[in-house]
C-alpha cells in the first residue's frame, strides 16, 4: 500500500472523523471507497461524453452503421447454418 499526504479543509476532516467513529471503520477505508466511487463516476461521464461526440460526427455514425450491418449479416449467416 502507498502512503499519500494531502491537505483538506477542516470541515471535511471533521466530517471524515465523525463518520469513521460512527461507522467504526478506519478513515483510509472511507477515503478509499469514496475516491473509487468518484473515479468510477468520472470514467462513466467520460464514456457518455465520448458517445455524445460520436453521435455528433456523421462520419463516425456511418462507420457505426456499417458495423451494425456487418454484425446483423453475421447473425443471419449463423442462424442459417444452424
C-alpha positions as CSV (number, residue, x, y, z in Angstrom):
1,X,0.0,0.0,0.0
2,X,1.2,3.5,-0.8
3,X,1.0,6.5,1.5
4,X,-0.5,9.8,0.3
5,X,-0.2,13.1,2.1
6,X,-2.8,15.7,1.2
7,X,-4.5,18.8,2.6
8,X,-8.2,19.0,3.1
9,X,-10.5,21.6,4.6
10,X,-11.0,21.3,8.4
11,X,-14.8,20.8,7.8
12,X,-14.1,17.8,5.5
13,X,-11.7,16.3,8.1
14,X,-14.3,16.8,10.8
15,X,-16.9,15.0,8.7
16,X,-14.5,12.2,7.9
17,X,-13.6,11.8,11.6
18,X,-17.2,11.8,12.7
19,X,-18.2,9.3,10.1
20,X,-15.3,7.0,10.8
21,X,-16.2,7.0,14.5
22,X,-19.9,6.5,13.7
23,X,-19.3,3.5,11.4
24,X,-16.3,2.3,13.4
25,X,-14.1,2.0,10.3
26,X,-10.7,3.4,9.5
27,X,-10.6,6.8,7.8
28,X,-8.5,5.5,5.0
29,X,-11.2,2.9,4.2
30,X,-13.8,5.7,3.8
31,X,-11.4,7.7,1.7
32,X,-10.6,4.7,-0.5
33,X,-14.2,3.9,-1.1
34,X,-15.2,7.5,-1.7
35,X,-12.3,8.0,-4.2
36,X,-13.0,4.8,-6.0
37,X,-16.7,5.8,-6.4
38,X,-15.7,9.3,-7.6
39,X,-13.2,8.0,-10.1
40,X,-15.8,5.5,-11.4
41,X,-18.3,8.3,-11.9
42,X,-15.7,10.3,-13.8
43,X,-15.0,7.4,-16.1
44,X,-18.7,6.9,-16.7
45,X,-19.1,10.6,-17.6
46,X,-16.1,10.5,-20.0
47,X,-17.7,7.4,-21.6
48,X,-21.0,9.2,-22.0
49,X,-19.3,12.3,-23.4
50,X,-17.4,10.2,-26.0
51,X,-20.7,8.7,-27.2
52,X,-22.2,12.2,-27.5
53,X,-19.2,13.3,-29.6
54,X,-19.6,10.2,-31.8
55,X,-23.3,11.0,-32.1
56,X,-22.4,14.4,-33.5
57,X,-19.9,13.1,-36.0
58,X,-21.6,12.0,-39.3
59,X,-18.5,10.0,-40.4
60,X,-18.5,8.1,-37.1
61,X,-22.2,7.4,-37.4
62,X,-21.6,5.9,-40.9
63,X,-18.9,3.7,-39.6
64,X,-21.1,2.5,-36.7
65,X,-24.0,1.8,-39.1
66,X,-21.6,-0.3,-41.3
67,X,-20.5,-2.2,-38.2
68,X,-24.1,-2.9,-37.2
69,X,-24.9,-4.1,-40.7
70,X,-21.9,-6.4,-40.7
71,X,-22.9,-7.7,-37.3
72,X,-26.5,-8.3,-38.4
73,X,-25.3,-10.1,-41.5
74,X,-23.1,-12.4,-39.4
75,X,-26.0,-13.2,-37.1
76,X,-28.2,-14.1,-40.1
77,X,-25.4,-16.3,-41.5
78,X,-25.0,-18.1,-38.2
79,X,-28.8,-18.6,-37.9
80,X,-28.9,-20.1,-41.5
81,X,-26.1,-22.5,-40.7
82,X,-27.9,-23.9,-37.6
